[in-house]
Amino acid sequence: MPTAKVRKSILKHYVNNAGLDYPEVLPTMKDFTGAEIEAMVHIADMRGIDLIKAQDCIIPQAITLSGDIIALREWAKNTCLPAEAVPASVAVTDAKRRVDV
């Protein structure tokens, strides 16, 4: 799941693409994926409502599939590289763990 900082960047991207004004008060977007943020912006644009109201129209998959998400996060912890930049020492350590198939 994207961090709060990344969620804000994703929101900004989709708000700009939709031609909407970036809101002064941001929706929390807790547990939202990038696709869910995109859907929220689309709902706000199509219905002519603010993003906070549009957020209420979406139930994040992190909630509806919480057991699956927890298992996936545990698996990914030592298997995948994070989407965000990490310190070089961590990246090197993680790269050594990867196995080419």
N, C-alpha and C positions, 0 to 999 in steps of 0.2 A: 504494500500500500504506500502511496506517496506520503511524504512528510507534510506538515502544515505549510512549510515554505514552498514546496513543490506544488501542492494543491493551489496555492495562491497564484503561482506562475501559470498553471494550467487554466485556472479561472480567467486570468487576464487575457490569455490567448483566445479563448472561446468568446469572451465578452467582446473583444476587439473584432473578431471575425464576424460576429453577429451585428456589429454596428451599434451595440448598446453602450451606455455610459457605465464606466467602472464605478461600482457602488462605494459610498463612504462607509457604510456598515456592511461588513462581509458576512455571508452565511458561514456557519462553523464548518460545514462539509466534513464532519467527523466520520472517519472510515470510508470516505468516498474514493472511488477509483477515478481515473481520468475520464473514462466513458460516462460515469455517473455525473461528473461535473459538466461534461458536454451536454448530457441530457437535461440537466437542471437549467442551463443557459438556454437551450432550445425551448423548454417549457415556458420559461420567463418571456422569451421573445414571442412565441406563438400565442400565448394567453394574455400578453401585455401586463404581467404581474412582476413584482420585484423578486429578486433572487432568493430572499429569505422565504417567501411564500412558495416559490418553485421548489426549494429544497424539501419542503414538507410533502411534496408529491413523490419523493423517491425514498425507497427503503434500500440502503446499501447492501450489497451482497455480503459484505463483511458481517452483517447482522443476520441475514437470512440463511447464510451458509457458514455460520461462525465455526462449527466443528471442522469443516473442510478447510477453512482458512487457517485455523490454528495448526492443523496437521501440515498444511502446505508451507507455512512460515517455518515450522520446525525443520522440515526437510530442506528448505532453501537456505537456512542459516549457514550451513557449511558446504553447500553445493553450488550456489549461484553467487555471482557478483552483484553488489547493490546497484540500483539504478543511478544513485547519486555518486559524486566523486568521493573517493575514500583516500586516506593517506597512503602514500606510496608503499610504506612498509606493510600495510594490510593487504593492498592489492597484490604485492609480490607473494605474500604468504598464501593468499587465496588462489593465486594462479598456480602455485606449486601443487595444490590439492586437486586440481582439475586433471582429468584423465581423458585423453583423446580416444575415441572409439572408432 
